[in-house]
Amino acid sequence: MVAVINRDECVGCGTCVDDCPSEAIVMDGDNIAVVDADECLDCGACVDSCPTDAITME
């Protein structure tokens, strides 16, 4: 499983970036979170921290 960001729900707050222990999430040029699937640890920390529930594990 890997974290997946719903671009329509992401508000660009960066909470997931700060909370990701593997630094697998960065903000793109549109200020939307993007996950590097190769770096994702499947821990779900980002899912728990997202205030808009824009992240799921798939």
Buried (B, 14 or more C-beta within 10 A) or exposed (E): EBBBBBEEEBEBBBBBBEBBEEEBBBBEEEEBBBBBEEEBEEBEBBBEBBEEEBBBEE
